[in-house]
Amino acid sequence: MRAYLRFERRRLVRDPRLMFFSVIGPVVTYLIFSGWSADDRLEGVAAPLAVMIGLAGYGAVAGVLMVGSAVSQERAAGWLHQLRVTPLPPGQVVAVKALLGSITAIPPVVAVGTAASIQRHVELSAGRWIAVLLLMWAARCRSPYSGSPSGTACPRRSPCRSIS
């Protein structure tokens, strides 16, 4: 399983779409929109902080969905069927995909948070930064753990194939 995890991790890191849509896109969007509302407050929270939280969440969702869409593309191409020939159990394949899906929620949160602290001087205590990271991760990591098993368990010609 470790070899397959390393293989999938390398493949995921090399995917330019993941880096663009989940990390670079939210950071650039933050830099653009946080400057327009630098002095505003949204429901008692400074606008740069609120925009940071929103775009970090967007990047986390984009990262998780990239892995989910990769699973459906691999299934359509027959890659998951090809893996059944190997000694790797199907449960471990799903576990690796779910683990990678949950891990992809972390880099966007860190990148947008770093951009916010450098560009707009968003200051939070260390405990708040950790809380933001953990809450974003916890909120986003349930998607791959529920979506990957259900997406791979559906029969090929079933109605749920269109949503997996």
C-alpha positions as CSV (number, residue, x, y, z in Angstrom):
1,M,0.0,0.0,0.0
2,R,2.9,2.4,0.7
3,A,4.2,2.0,-2.8
4,Y,0.7,2.8,-4.3
5,L,0.4,5.8,-1.9
6,R,3.8,7.1,-3.1
7,F,2.8,6.6,-6.7
8,E,-0.6,8.3,-6.3
9,R,1.0,11.2,-4.3
10,R,3.6,11.7,-7.0
11,R,1.0,11.7,-9.7
12,L,-1.1,14.2,-7.7
13,V,1.8,16.6,-7.1
14,R,2.6,16.5,-10.8
15,D,-1.0,17.5,-11.8
16,P,-0.8,21.2,-12.8
17,R,-4.6,21.6,-12.6
18,L,-4.6,20.7,-8.9
19,M,-1.9,23.3,-8.2
20,F,-3.7,26.0,-10.3
21,F,-7.3,25.5,-9.1
22,S,-6.7,24.7,-5.5
23,V,-3.6,26.8,-4.6
24,I,-2.7,29.5,-7.1
25,G,-6.2,30.5,-8.0
26,P,-7.4,31.1,-4.5
27,V,-4.2,33.0,-3.6
28,V,-4.4,35.3,-6.6
29,T,-8.2,35.8,-6.0
30,Y,-7.4,36.7,-2.4
31,L,-4.8,39.2,-3.4
32,I,-7.2,40.9,-5.8
33,F,-10.3,41.0,-3.6
34,S,-8.8,41.6,-0.2
35,G,-7.3,44.9,-1.4
36,W,-10.7,46.3,-2.4
37,S,-12.2,45.7,1.0
38,A,-9.2,46.2,3.2
39,D,-11.0,48.6,5.6
40,D,-14.4,47.0,5.7
41,R,-15.9,44.6,8.2
42,L,-18.1,41.7,7.5
43,E,-20.3,40.8,10.4
44,G,-17.8,42.1,12.9
45,V,-14.8,40.4,11.2
46,A,-12.2,42.3,9.2
47,A,-12.8,41.8,5.5
48,P,-9.3,40.5,4.7
49,L,-9.8,37.8,7.3
50,A,-13.3,36.9,6.1
51,V,-12.1,36.7,2.5
52,M,-9.1,34.6,3.6
53,I,-11.4,32.1,5.3
54,G,-13.7,31.9,2.3
55,L,-11.0,31.5,-0.3
56,A,-9.1,29.0,1.8
57,G,-12.4,27.0,2.0
58,Y,-12.8,27.3,-1.8
59,G,-9.3,26.0,-2.4
60,A,-9.8,23.1,0.0
61,V,-13.0,22.1,-1.8
62,A,-11.3,22.4,-5.2
63,G,-8.5,20.1,-4.1
64,V,-10.8,17.5,-2.7
65,L,-13.0,17.6,-5.9
66,M,-9.9,17.2,-8.1
67,V,-9.1,13.9,-6.5
68,G,-12.8,12.8,-6.7
69,S,-13.0,13.7,-10.4
70,A,-9.7,11.8,-11.0
71,V,-11.3,8.7,-9.4
72,S,-14.2,8.9,-11.8
73,Q,-11.9,9.4,-14.8
74,E,-9.8,6.5,-13.8
75,R,-12.8,4.4,-13.5
76,A,-14.1,5.4,-16.9
77,A,-10.7,4.6,-18.4
78,G,-10.6,1.2,-16.8
79,W,-7.7,1.9,-14.5
80,L,-9.6,0.7,-11.4
81,H,-10.5,-2.5,-13.2
82,Q,-6.8,-2.9,-14.1
83,L,-5.9,-2.5,-10.4
84,R,-8.0,-5.6,-9.6
85,V,-5.5,-7.7,-11.4
86,T,-2.8,-6.6,-9.0
87,P,-2.5,-8.0,-5.4
88,L,-3.5,-4.7,-4.0
89,P,-7.0,-5.1,-2.3
90,P,-9.7,-2.7,-3.6
91,G,-10.2,-1.4,-0.1
92,Q,-6.7,-0.1,0.0
93,V,-7.1,1.7,-3.3
94,V,-10.1,3.5,-2.0
95,A,-8.3,4.2,1.3
96,V,-5.4,5.8,-0.6
97,K,-7.7,7.9,-2.7
98,A,-9.6,9.1,0.3
99,L,-6.4,9.9,2.2
100,L,-5.0,11.9,-0.7
101,G,-8.3,13.6,-1.0
102,S,-8.3,14.7,2.6
103,I,-4.7,15.8,2.4
104,T,-5.3,18.1,-0.6
105,A,-7.4,20.3,1.6
106,I,-4.4,21.5,3.6
107,P,-2.1,23.3,1.0
108,P,-4.7,25.8,-0.1
109,V,-5.5,26.8,3.5
110,V,-1.8,27.2,4.2
111,A,-1.1,29.1,1.0
112,V,-4.0,31.6,1.4
113,G,-3.2,32.1,5.0
114,T,0.4,32.8,4.2
115,A,-0.6,35.3,1.5
116,A,-3.0,37.0,4.0
117,S,-0.4,37.3,6.6
118,I,2.2,38.7,4.2
119,Q,0.1,40.9,2.0
120,R,-2.7,42.2,4.3
121,H,-1.0,41.6,7.7
122,V,-3.8,39.3,8.9
123,E,-2.7,38.5,12.5
124,L,-4.1,35.5,14.4
125,S,-2.6,33.8,17.4
126,A,-1.0,30.4,16.8
127,G,-4.0,28.7,18.3
128,R,-6.3,30.4,15.9
129,W,-4.2,29.5,12.9
130,I,-4.2,25.9,14.0
131,A,-7.9,26.0,14.6
132,V,-8.5,27.5,11.1
133,L,-6.4,24.8,9.5
134,L,-7.9,21.9,11.5
135,L,-11.5,23.1,11.0
136,M,-11.1,23.6,7.3
137,W,-9.5,20.2,7.0
138,A,-12.1,18.5,9.2
139,A,-15.0,20.2,7.2
140,R,-13.5,19.1,3.9
141,C,-12.1,15.7,4.7
142,R,-15.5,14.0,5.1
143,S,-16.2,14.4,1.3
144,P,-13.5,12.0,0.1
145,Y,-14.2,9.4,2.8
146,S,-17.9,9.3,1.9
147,G,-17.6,9.9,-1.9
148,S,-14.7,7.6,-2.8
149,P,-16.2,4.4,-1.5
150,S,-19.7,5.1,-2.9
151,G,-18.3,6.2,-6.2
152,T,-16.3,3.0,-6.7
153,A,-18.9,0.7,-5.3
154,C,-21.6,1.6,-7.8
155,P,-22.1,-0.7,-10.7
156,R,-20.7,0.6,-14.0
157,R,-24.1,1.3,-15.6
158,S,-26.0,2.4,-12.6
159,P,-27.6,5.9,-12.2
160,C,-25.1,6.9,-9.5
161,R,-22.3,6.7,-12.1
162,S,-23.1,10.2,-13.3
163,I,-22.5,11.7,-9.9
164,S,-19.4,9.7,-8.9
